[in-house]
């Protein structure tokens, strides 16, 4: 779910699925105790762990209290939809769930999406007590477009040999999009990576610790979210260029 709409309304989004991954990356202890709490609260341990990490923390009142829950287009992921519905019930918070039609791209399904998002906006207006500023939303979406252009420039840099990037750059690209899409901080992050990449290209230096690129890796669907970013460090130290992932 793009956070742009929320930023345009001065709402701080808590993107649960990706916070599970980020929590594992930045904490040496990982997210295990929060995963356990969510399970003890009633979420099955056989369900996807993508939401259980931060949800466990918020259900245990360890973070700033959430005011409402939004589930974006649950689609065929029953675990995703169930986790948000469970959290809404457990924390006694209002919830809006965007739907996902079985067919996309038709006039009927496109109109369905438009109507669904307009209903979401009405829900957000009710929860926040203020109307959406459409001009500000336009400005936020224009920032998203610019950030997409920066991301494409970074993708082109992947063609360079040796790679000008540290493996952690790839994580920065999609974590910025999923958590800070449309926010000025994401623009600053992407521009700084481009600046550093261009400097290495100019000097002909590698972004890998080994100083020599041995192999290139592309990871399909999701990366390996180990605690303390050990996976990315392993790539960095052994000369493995991370080309990105399906995420």
JOVEN-V113899 format. One record per residue. N is the residue number from 1. RES is the residue in three letters. OMEGA is omega in degrees with one decimal (NA if undefined). D_FIRST is the distance of its C-alpha to the first C-alpha in Angstrom with 1 decimal. Layout:
n=N res=RES omega=OMEGA d_first=D_FIRST
n=N res=RES omega=OMEGA d_first=D_FIRST
//
This chain:
n=1 res=UNK omega=177.8 d_first=0.0
n=2 res=UNK omega=-179.9 d_first=3.8
n=3 res=UNK omega=-173.1 d_first=6.2
n=4 res=UNK omega=-179.1 d_first=8.8
n=5 res=UNK omega=-179.0 d_first=9.5
n=6 res=UNK omega=178.3 d_first=10.2
n=7 res=UNK omega=179.6 d_first=12.4
n=8 res=UNK omega=-179.8 d_first=14.1
n=9 res=UNK omega=179.8 d_first=15.2
n=10 res=UNK omega=174.5 d_first=16.2
n=11 res=UNK omega=177.6 d_first=13.9
n=12 res=UNK omega=-178.6 d_first=13.4
n=13 res=UNK omega=175.3 d_first=10.0
n=14 res=UNK omega=-176.1 d_first=10.7
n=15 res=UNK omega=-167.9 d_first=7.9
n=16 res=UNK omega=-173.6 d_first=10.3
n=17 res=UNK omega=-177.8 d_first=10.1
n=18 res=UNK omega=175.3 d_first=10.5
n=19 res=UNK omega=174.4 d_first=13.0
n=20 res=UNK omega=179.9 d_first=15.1
n=21 res=UNK omega=-177.9 d_first=15.6
n=22 res=UNK omega=178.2 d_first=16.3
n=23 res=UNK omega=177.6 d_first=18.6
n=24 res=UNK omega=-175.8 d_first=20.5
n=25 res=UNK omega=-172.6 d_first=20.9
n=26 res=UNK omega=179.1 d_first=22.2
n=27 res=UNK omega=178.1 d_first=24.3
n=28 res=UNK omega=-179.2 d_first=27.4
n=29 res=UNK omega=-179.5 d_first=27.4
n=30 res=UNK omega=-175.1 d_first=23.8
n=31 res=UNK omega=-169.7 d_first=21.9
n=32 res=UNK omega=-176.7 d_first=24.6
n=33 res=UNK omega=178.9 d_first=25.8
n=34 res=UNK omega=173.8 d_first=22.4
n=35 res=UNK omega=-179.6 d_first=21.8
n=36 res=UNK omega=-179.1 d_first=25.4
n=37 res=UNK omega=179.7 d_first=24.9
n=38 res=UNK omega=178.0 d_first=22.0
n=39 res=UNK omega=179.2 d_first=24.3
n=40 res=UNK omega=179.3 d_first=27.3
n=41 res=UNK omega=176.4 d_first=25.4
n=42 res=UNK omega=176.0 d_first=25.0
n=43 res=UNK omega=-176.5 d_first=21.9
n=44 res=UNK omega=-179.1 d_first=23.7
n=45 res=UNK omega=176.1 d_first=24.1
n=46 res=UNK omega=179.1 d_first=23.7
n=47 res=UNK omega=179.8 d_first=20.0
n=48 res=UNK omega=179.3 d_first=17.2
n=49 res=UNK omega=-175.4 d_first=17.5
n=50 res=UNK omega=-178.7 d_first=13.9
n=51 res=UNK omega=-170.0 d_first=13.4
n=52 res=UNK omega=-177.7 d_first=17.1
n=53 res=UNK omega=-179.9 d_first=17.7
n=54 res=UNK omega=178.4 d_first=16.2
n=55 res=UNK omega=177.9 d_first=16.5
n=56 res=UNK omega=179.8 d_first=20.1
n=57 res=UNK omega=-178.1 d_first=20.6
n=58 res=UNK omega=177.5 d_first=19.2
n=59 res=UNK omega=177.2 d_first=21.1
n=60 res=UNK omega=179.0 d_first=24.1
n=61 res=UNK omega=179.9 d_first=23.8
n=62 res=UNK omega=178.6 d_first=23.7
n=63 res=UNK omega=174.2 d_first=21.0
n=64 res=UNK omega=-172.7 d_first=20.6
n=65 res=UNK omega=175.4 d_first=20.2
n=66 res=UNK omega=-179.1 d_first=16.9
n=67 res=UNK omega=179.1 d_first=17.6
n=68 res=UNK omega=-175.7 d_first=15.3
n=69 res=UNK omega=173.9 d_first=12.5
n=70 res=UNK omega=175.7 d_first=9.4
n=71 res=UNK omega=-174.6 d_first=8.2
n=72 res=UNK omega=169.9 d_first=5.6
n=73 res=UNK omega=-174.9 d_first=8.1
n=74 res=UNK omega=178.2 d_first=10.2
n=75 res=UNK omega=-177.4 d_first=12.3
n=76 res=UNK omega=-179.8 d_first=15.1
n=77 res=UNK omega=-179.5 d_first=13.9
n=78 res=UNK omega=-179.6 d_first=16.2
n=79 res=UNK omega=179.6 d_first=15.9
n=80 res=UNK omega=-178.6 d_first=12.3
n=81 res=UNK omega=-177.9 d_first=13.0
n=82 res=UNK omega=-178.9 d_first=16.4
n=83 res=UNK omega=-179.1 d_first=15.3
n=84 res=UNK omega=177.7 d_first=13.3
n=85 res=UNK omega=178.3 d_first=16.2
n=86 res=UNK omega=-178.7 d_first=18.7
n=87 res=UNK omega=178.7 d_first=17.4
n=88 res=UNK omega=179.3 d_first=17.5
n=89 res=UNK omega=-176.4 d_first=21.0
n=90 res=UNK omega=-177.3 d_first=22.2
n=91 res=UNK omega=-179.8 d_first=21.3
n=92 res=UNK omega=-179.8 d_first=22.2
n=93 res=UNK omega=176.9 d_first=19.2
n=94 res=UNK omega=-174.3 d_first=18.0
n=95 res=UNK omega=170.6 d_first=14.9
n=96 res=UNK omega=178.6 d_first=13.0
n=97 res=UNK omega=172.0 d_first=11.4
n=98 res=UNK omega=-179.9 d_first=10.0
n=99 res=UNK omega=-179.2 d_first=12.2
n=100 res=UNK omega=-177.2 d_first=12.4
n=101 res=UNK omega=-177.1 d_first=16.0
n=102 res=UNK omega=177.8 d_first=18.2
n=103 res=UNK omega=179.4 d_first=19.0
n=104 res=UNK omega=176.7 d_first=16.9
n=105 res=UNK omega=178.3 d_first=18.5
n=106 res=UNK omega=178.6 d_first=21.3
n=107 res=UNK omega=-177.6 d_first=22.1
n=108 res=UNK omega=-178.8 d_first=21.7
n=109 res=UNK omega=177.3 d_first=18.2
n=110 res=UNK omega=178.1 d_first=17.1
n=111 res=UNK omega=177.6 d_first=18.7
n=112 res=UNK omega=179.3 d_first=17.1
n=113 res=UNK omega=179.5 d_first=13.6
n=114 res=UNK omega=-179.8 d_first=15.1
n=115 res=UNK omega=-179.5 d_first=16.7
n=116 res=UNK omega=179.6 d_first=13.8
n=117 res=UNK omega=176.4 d_first=11.8
n=118 res=UNK omega=175.6 d_first=15.2
n=119 res=UNK omega=176.2 d_first=15.7
n=120 res=UNK omega=179.2 d_first=12.6
n=121 res=UNK omega=177.7 d_first=14.0
n=122 res=UNK omega=176.8 d_first=17.3
n=123 res=UNK omega=-179.9 d_first=16.1
n=124 res=UNK omega=178.0 d_first=14.8
n=125 res=UNK omega=177.8 d_first=18.1
n=126 res=UNK omega=-177.4 d_first=20.0
n=127 res=UNK omega=-176.8 d_first=18.6
n=128 res=UNK omega=-178.7 d_first=19.1
n=129 res=UNK omega=177.6 d_first=22.3
n=130 res=UNK omega=-177.5 d_first=21.6
n=131 res=UNK omega=174.9 d_first=20.7
n=132 res=UNK omega=173.7 d_first=18.0
n=133 res=UNK omega=-174.6 d_first=19.7
n=134 res=UNK omega=176.7 d_first=18.9
n=135 res=UNK omega=178.1 d_first=20.7
n=136 res=UNK omega=176.0 d_first=18.6
n=137 res=UNK omega=177.6 d_first=15.4
n=138 res=UNK omega=178.8 d_first=17.2
n=139 res=UNK omega=179.9 d_first=18.2
n=140 res=UNK omega=179.3 d_first=14.8
n=141 res=UNK omega=175.3 d_first=13.6
n=142 res=UNK omega=174.7 d_first=16.9
n=143 res=UNK omega=176.7 d_first=16.2
n=144 res=UNK omega=179.2 d_first=13.1
n=145 res=UNK omega=179.1 d_first=15.6
n=146 res=UNK omega=178.5 d_first=18.2
n=147 res=UNK omega=174.7 d_first=16.0
n=148 res=UNK omega=178.0 d_first=15.5
n=149 res=UNK omega=177.7 d_first=19.3
n=150 res=UNK omega=179.5 d_first=19.9
n=151 res=UNK omega=177.5 d_first=17.9
n=152 res=UNK omega=176.7 d_first=20.0
n=153 res=UNK omega=176.8 d_first=23.0
n=154 res=UNK omega=177.1 d_first=22.2
n=155 res=UNK omega=178.2 d_first=21.8
n=156 res=UNK omega=179.7 d_first=25.3
n=157 res=UNK omega=177.9 d_first=26.7
n=158 res=UNK omega=-180.0 d_first=26.1
n=159 res=UNK omega=-175.6 d_first=29.0
n=160 res=UNK omega=175.1 d_first=31.4
n=161 res=UNK omega=-0.7 d_first=34.0
n=162 res=UNK omega=179.6 d_first=34.1
n=163 res=UNK omega=178.4 d_first=30.4
n=164 res=UNK omega=-172.6 d_first=30.0
n=165 res=UNK omega=162.6 d_first=27.0
n=166 res=UNK omega=179.2 d_first=26.9
n=167 res=UNK omega=-177.1 d_first=24.6
n=168 res=UNK omega=178.0 d_first=22.5
n=169 res=UNK omega=-178.9 d_first=21.5
n=170 res=UNK omega=177.0 d_first=19.2
n=171 res=UNK omega=179.3 d_first=17.4
n=172 res=UNK omega=-177.9 d_first=17.2
n=173 res=UNK omega=-174.3 d_first=15.7
n=174 res=UNK omega=173.6 d_first=12.5
n=175 res=UNK omega=176.2 d_first=12.3
n=176 res=UNK omega=-179.4 d_first=12.7
n=177 res=UNK omega=-174.2 d_first=10.0
n=178 res=UNK omega=-176.1 d_first=7.3
n=179 res=UNK omega=-173.5 d_first=9.2
n=180 res=UNK omega=178.7 d_first=11.1
n=181 res=UNK omega=-178.3 d_first=9.8
n=182 res=UNK omega=179.7 d_first=12.3
n=183 res=UNK omega=-178.3 d_first=14.3
n=184 res=UNK omega=-179.2 d_first=18.0
n=185 res=UNK omega=178.3 d_first=18.0
n=186 res=UNK omega=176.2 d_first=15.8
n=187 res=UNK omega=179.8 d_first=18.3
n=188 res=UNK omega=178.9 d_first=21.2
n=189 res=UNK omega=-177.7 d_first=20.0
n=190 res=UNK omega=-179.9 d_first=19.7
n=191 res=UNK omega=179.2 d_first=23.0
n=192 res=UNK omega=178.3 d_first=24.7
n=193 res=UNK omega=177.9 d_first=23.9
n=194 res=UNK omega=179.6 d_first=25.2
n=195 res=UNK omega=179.9 d_first=28.3
n=196 res=UNK omega=178.7 d_first=29.1
n=197 res=UNK omega=179.4 d_first=28.6
n=198 res=UNK omega=179.0 d_first=30.9
n=199 res=UNK omega=178.8 d_first=33.4
n=200 res=UNK omega=176.7 d_first=33.6
n=201 res=UNK omega=179.3 d_first=33.9
n=202 res=UNK omega=-177.8 d_first=36.7
n=203 res=UNK omega=-178.8 d_first=38.5
n=204 res=UNK omega=-177.9 d_first=37.8
n=205 res=UNK omega=-179.0 d_first=36.5
n=206 res=UNK omega=175.8 d_first=34.0
n=207 res=UNK omega=-178.6 d_first=31.0
n=208 res=UNK omega=-178.2 d_first=32.1
n=209 res=UNK omega=-177.9 d_first=34.5
n=210 res=UNK omega=-179.9 d_first=36.9
n=211 res=UNK omega=-179.5 d_first=37.3
n=212 res=UNK omega=180.0 d_first=37.4
n=213 res=UNK omega=-178.2 d_first=34.8
n=214 res=UNK omega=-175.7 d_first=35.8
n=215 res=UNK omega=177.3 d_first=33.0
n=216 res=UNK omega=-176.4 d_first=29.5
n=217 res=UNK omega=171.1 d_first=26.7
n=218 res=UNK omega=-174.5 d_first=23.5
n=219 res=UNK omega=-175.8 d_first=21.5
n=220 res=UNK omega=175.5 d_first=19.9
n=221 res=UNK omega=-177.6 d_first=16.5
n=222 res=UNK omega=175.4 d_first=16.3
n=223 res=UNK omega=-177.8 d_first=18.6
n=224 res=UNK omega=-172.6 d_first=21.0
n=225 res=UNK omega=179.0 d_first=19.8
n=226 res=UNK omega=177.4 d_first=23.3
n=227 res=UNK omega=174.3 d_first=24.4
n=228 res=UNK omega=176.2 d_first=25.5
n=229 res=UNK omega=-177.2 d_first=24.1
n=230 res=UNK omega=-177.9 d_first=27.2
n=231 res=UNK omega=-179.5 d_first=25.8
n=232 res=UNK omega=176.9 d_first=25.1
n=233 res=UNK omega=179.1 d_first=28.5
n=234 res=UNK omega=175.3 d_first=30.2
n=235 res=UNK omega=-175.2 d_first=29.0
n=236 res=UNK omega=-175.4 d_first=30.0
n=237 res=UNK omega=-174.8 d_first=33.4
n=238 res=UNK omega=175.2 d_first=34.3
n=239 res=UNK omega=178.4 d_first=33.6
n=240 res=UNK omega=178.4 d_first=30.5
n=241 res=UNK omega=-178.9 d_first=28.3
n=242 res=UNK omega=-177.5 d_first=24.6
n=243 res=UNK omega=-179.1 d_first=23.3
n=244 res=UNK omega=-179.7 d_first=19.7
n=245 res=UNK omega=-177.5 d_first=17.8
n=246 res=UNK omega=179.9 d_first=15.8
n=247 res=UNK omega=NA d_first=12.6
//
